């Protein structure tokens, strides 16, 4: 049986190739093989694949709350990533500050990380 993750990956790769009438072909494929029940899971995996692809091509910035465009520009400038697209995620557990992921590195300027480091120093 074809897994939903495989379907999502195939759909994403075909969309990158700009296959003509991809949506019609995909839904015909799903219908002909009676795979309609997998569509919610396919959508879930497709969203994850798209998110991962965006992260590879740009910079991911996590904050505890909405931030202004000027702040995004400052973060990107600091990382020398001005020309790259960004993905902004709201992560309430950061409390304040930000975390940026780019080129396999994590730049963490969040309050939660500072508090955890402080806790480690105090406990030792």
Phi and psi restraints in degrees (value plus and minus 20) as a CYANA .aco file:
   2 UNK   PHI     -98.2   -58.2
   2 UNK   PSI     111.1   151.1
   3 UNK   PHI    -106.6   -66.6
   3 UNK   PSI     131.8   171.8
   4 UNK   PHI     -81.8   -41.8
   4 UNK   PSI     -54.9   -14.9
   5 UNK   PHI     -85.1   -45.1
   5 UNK   PSI     -58.2   -18.2
   6 UNK   PHI     -85.8   -45.8
   6 UNK   PSI     -61.4   -21.4
   7 UNK   PHI     -82.5   -42.5
   7 UNK   PSI     -63.1   -23.1
   8 UNK   PHI     -83.5   -43.5
   8 UNK   PSI     -63.1   -23.1
   9 UNK   PHI     -84.0   -44.0
   9 UNK   PSI     -63.7   -23.7
  10 UNK   PHI     -83.5   -43.5
  10 UNK   PSI     -62.5   -22.5
  11 UNK   PHI     -82.6   -42.6
  11 UNK   PSI     -63.3   -23.3
  12 UNK   PHI     -83.0   -43.0
  12 UNK   PSI     -67.2   -27.2
  13 UNK   PHI     -83.9   -43.9
  13 UNK   PSI     -59.7   -19.7
  14 UNK   PHI     -88.1   -48.1
  14 UNK   PSI     -53.6   -13.6
  15 UNK   PHI     -87.3   -47.3
  15 UNK   PSI     -52.5   -12.5
  16 UNK   PHI     -86.9   -46.9
  16 UNK   PSI     -49.3    -9.3
  17 UNK   PHI    -106.4   -66.4
  17 UNK   PSI     -20.3    19.7
  18 UNK   PHI      38.7    78.7
  18 UNK   PSI      26.2    66.2
  19 UNK   PHI     -84.7   -44.7
  19 UNK   PSI     111.5   151.5
  20 UNK   PHI     -87.9   -47.9
  20 UNK   PSI     117.4   157.4
  21 UNK   PHI      35.0    75.0
  21 UNK   PSI      17.7    57.7
  22 UNK   PHI     -79.2   -39.2
  22 UNK   PSI     -63.3   -23.3
  23 UNK   PHI     -80.7   -40.7
  23 UNK   PSI     -65.3   -25.3
  24 UNK   PHI     -83.4   -43.4
  24 UNK   PSI     -65.5   -25.5
  25 UNK   PHI     -82.4   -42.4
  25 UNK   PSI     -61.2   -21.2
  26 UNK   PHI     -84.5   -44.5
  26 UNK   PSI     -68.1   -28.1
  27 UNK   PHI     -89.0   -49.0
  27 UNK   PSI     -51.4   -11.4
  28 UNK   PHI     -84.0   -44.0
  28 UNK   PSI     -62.7   -22.7
  29 UNK   PHI     -79.7   -39.7
  29 UNK   PSI     -66.7   -26.7
  30 UNK   PHI     -81.4   -41.4
  30 UNK   PSI     -65.4   -25.4
  31 UNK   PHI     -86.1   -46.1
  31 UNK   PSI     -65.8   -25.8
  32 UNK   PHI     -83.1   -43.1
  32 UNK   PSI     -47.0    -7.0
  33 UNK   PHI    -124.5   -84.5
  33 UNK   PSI     -10.4    29.6
  34 UNK   PHI      33.9    73.9
  34 UNK   PSI      30.3    70.3
  35 UNK   PHI    -129.7   -89.7
  35 UNK   PSI      -2.4    37.6
  36 UNK   PHI     -77.5   -37.5
  36 UNK   PSI     -53.2   -13.2
  37 UNK   PHI     -84.2   -44.2
  37 UNK   PSI     -41.4    -1.4
  38 UNK   PHI    -105.3   -65.3
  38 UNK   PSI     -28.8    11.2
  39 UNK   PHI     -76.5   -36.5
  39 UNK   PSI     -64.0   -24.0
  40 UNK   PHI     -79.3   -39.3
  40 UNK   PSI     -59.3   -19.3
  41 UNK   PHI     -90.6   -50.6
  41 UNK   PSI     -56.6   -16.6
  42 UNK   PHI     -81.5   -41.5
  42 UNK   PSI     -64.4   -24.4
  43 UNK   PHI     -81.1   -41.1
  43 UNK   PSI     -63.5   -23.5
  44 UNK   PHI     -77.7   -37.7
  44 UNK   PSI     -70.8   -30.8
  45 UNK   PHI     -86.3   -46.3
  45 UNK   PSI     -56.4   -16.4
  46 UNK   PHI     -83.9   -43.9
  46 UNK   PSI     -61.5   -21.5
  47 UNK   PHI     -81.7   -41.7
  47 UNK   PSI     -61.0   -21.0
  48 UNK   PHI     -84.9   -44.9
  48 UNK   PSI     -61.8   -21.8
  49 UNK   PHI     -83.7   -43.7
  49 UNK   PSI     -63.9   -23.9
  50 UNK   PHI     -84.1   -44.1
  50 UNK   PSI     -63.1   -23.1
  51 UNK   PHI     -81.2   -41.2
  51 UNK   PSI     -65.2   -25.2
  52 UNK   PHI     -82.9   -42.9
  52 UNK   PSI     -60.0   -20.0
  53 UNK   PHI     -83.7   -43.7
  53 UNK   PSI     -61.9   -21.9
  54 UNK   PHI     -83.0   -43.0
  54 UNK   PSI     -59.8   -19.8
  55 UNK   PHI     -85.0   -45.0
  55 UNK   PSI     -56.8   -16.8
  56 UNK   PHI     -85.6   -45.6
  56 UNK   PSI     -55.3   -15.3
  57 UNK   PHI    -109.5   -69.5
  57 UNK   PSI     -28.3    11.7
  58 UNK   PHI    -169.4  -129.4
  58 UNK   PSI    -170.1  -130.1
  59 UNK   PHI    -140.5  -100.5
  59 UNK   PSI     117.8   157.8
  60 UNK   PHI    -125.2   -85.2
  60 UNK   PSI     107.0   147.0
  61 UNK   PHI    -138.8   -98.8
  61 UNK   PSI     103.5   143.5
  62 UNK   PHI    -128.0   -88.0
  62 UNK   PSI     112.3   152.3
  63 UNK   PHI    -156.2  -116.2
  63 UNK   PSI     143.8   183.8
  64 UNK   PHI     -99.4   -59.4
  64 UNK   PSI     -37.6     2.4
  65 UNK   PHI    -173.6  -133.6
  65 UNK   PSI     153.4   193.4
  66 UNK   PHI     -79.4   -39.4
  66 UNK   PSI     122.2   162.2
  67 UNK   PHI    -144.5  -104.5
  67 UNK   PSI     137.1   177.1
  68 UNK   PHI     -96.1   -56.1
  68 UNK   PSI     136.9   176.9
  69 UNK   PHI     -79.7   -39.7
  69 UNK   PSI     -54.5   -14.5
  70 UNK   PHI     -82.0   -42.0
  70 UNK   PSI     -59.4   -19.4
  71 UNK   PHI     -86.1   -46.1
  71 UNK   PSI     -61.9   -21.9
  72 UNK   PHI     -80.1   -40.1
  72 UNK   PSI     -64.3   -24.3
  73 UNK   PHI     -81.6   -41.6
  73 UNK   PSI     -60.3   -20.3
  74 UNK   PHI     -84.8   -44.8
  74 UNK   PSI     -62.7   -22.7
  75 UNK   PHI     -83.2   -43.2
  75 UNK   PSI     -66.9   -26.9
  76 UNK   PHI     -84.2   -44.2
  76 UNK   PSI     -56.9   -16.9
  77 UNK   PHI     -85.4   -45.4
  77 UNK   PSI     -64.6   -24.6
  78 UNK   PHI     -77.4   -37.4
  78 UNK   PSI     -59.0   -19.0
  79 UNK   PHI    -107.2   -67.2
  79 UNK   PSI     -19.5    20.5
  80 UNK   PHI      36.4    76.4
  80 UNK   PSI      26.9    66.9
  81 UNK   PHI    -149.4  -109.4
  81 UNK   PSI      15.6    55.6
  82 UNK   PHI     -78.8   -38.8
  82 UNK   PSI     -56.4   -16.4
  83 UNK   PHI    -107.8   -67.8
  83 UNK   PSI     -20.5    19.5
  84 UNK   PHI    -111.8   -71.8
  84 UNK   PSI     129.5   169.5
  85 UNK   PHI     -91.4   -51.4
  85 UNK   PSI     136.1   176.1
  86 UNK   PHI    -143.7  -103.7
  86 UNK   PSI     133.4   173.4
  87 UNK   PHI    -139.1   -99.1
  87 UNK   PSI     101.1   141.1
  88 UNK   PHI    -122.3   -82.3
  88 UNK   PSI     107.4   147.4
  89 UNK   PHI    -141.4  -101.4
  89 UNK   PSI     119.5   159.5
  90 UNK   PHI    -114.2   -74.2
  90 UNK   PSI      99.7   139.7
  91 UNK   PHI    -146.6  -106.6
  91 UNK   PSI      75.0   115.0
  92 UNK   PHI     -76.2   -36.2
  92 UNK   PSI     -50.7   -10.7
  93 UNK   PHI     -87.5   -47.5
  93 UNK   PSI     -31.6     8.4
  94 UNK   PHI     -90.4   -50.4
  94 UNK   PSI     -37.3     2.7
  95 UNK   PHI      48.8    88.8
  95 UNK   PSI     -80.5   -40.5
  96 UNK   PHI    -178.7  -138.7
  96 UNK   PSI     152.3   192.3
  97 UNK   PHI      64.3   104.3
  97 UNK   PSI    -178.7  -138.7
  98 UNK   PHI    -172.2  -132.2
  98 UNK   PSI     146.0   186.0
  99 UNK   PHI    -153.7  -113.7
  99 UNK   PSI     109.1   149.1
 100 UNK   PHI    -139.6   -99.6
 100 UNK   PSI     116.1   156.1
 101 UNK   PHI    -138.0   -98.0
 101 UNK   PSI     105.8   145.8
 102 UNK   PHI    -179.6  -139.6
 102 UNK   PSI     116.0   156.0
 103 UNK   PHI      31.9    71.9
 103 UNK   PSI      19.6    59.6
 104 UNK   PHI      56.4    96.4
 104 UNK   PSI     -15.4    24.6
 105 UNK   PHI    -130.0   -90.0
 105 UNK   PSI     129.4   169.4
 106 UNK   PHI    -135.9   -95.9
 106 UNK   PSI     103.0   143.0
 107 UNK   PHI    -125.1   -85.1
 107 UNK   PSI      89.9   129.9
 108 UNK   PHI    -131.1   -91.1
 108 UNK   PSI      92.1   132.1
 109 UNK   PHI    -143.8  -103.8
 109 UNK   PSI      20.4    60.4
 110 UNK   PHI    -115.6   -75.6
 110 UNK   PSI     133.0   173.0
 111 UNK   PHI     -86.4   -46.4
 111 UNK   PSI     -58.8   -18.8
 112 UNK   PHI     -80.7   -40.7
 112 UNK   PSI     -60.1   -20.1
 113 UNK   PHI     -87.6   -47.6
 113 UNK   PSI     -61.3   -21.3
 114 UNK   PHI     -81.7   -41.7
 114 UNK   PSI     -61.5   -21.5
 115 UNK   PHI     -84.8   -44.8
 115 UNK   PSI     -60.0   -20.0
 116 UNK   PHI     -84.8   -44.8
 116 UNK   PSI     -60.9   -20.9
 117 UNK   PHI     -84.0   -44.0
 117 UNK   PSI     -61.9   -21.9
 118 UNK   PHI     -82.6   -42.6
 118 UNK   PSI     -61.8   -21.8
 119 UNK   PHI     -81.0   -41.0
 119 UNK   PSI     -62.6   -22.6
 120 UNK   PHI     -81.5   -41.5
 120 UNK   PSI     -61.8   -21.8
 121 UNK   PHI     -86.3   -46.3
 121 UNK   PSI     -62.4   -22.4
 122 UNK   PHI     -87.3   -47.3
 122 UNK   PSI     -61.0   -21.0
 123 UNK   PHI     -91.0   -51.0
 123 UNK   PSI     -53.0   -13.0
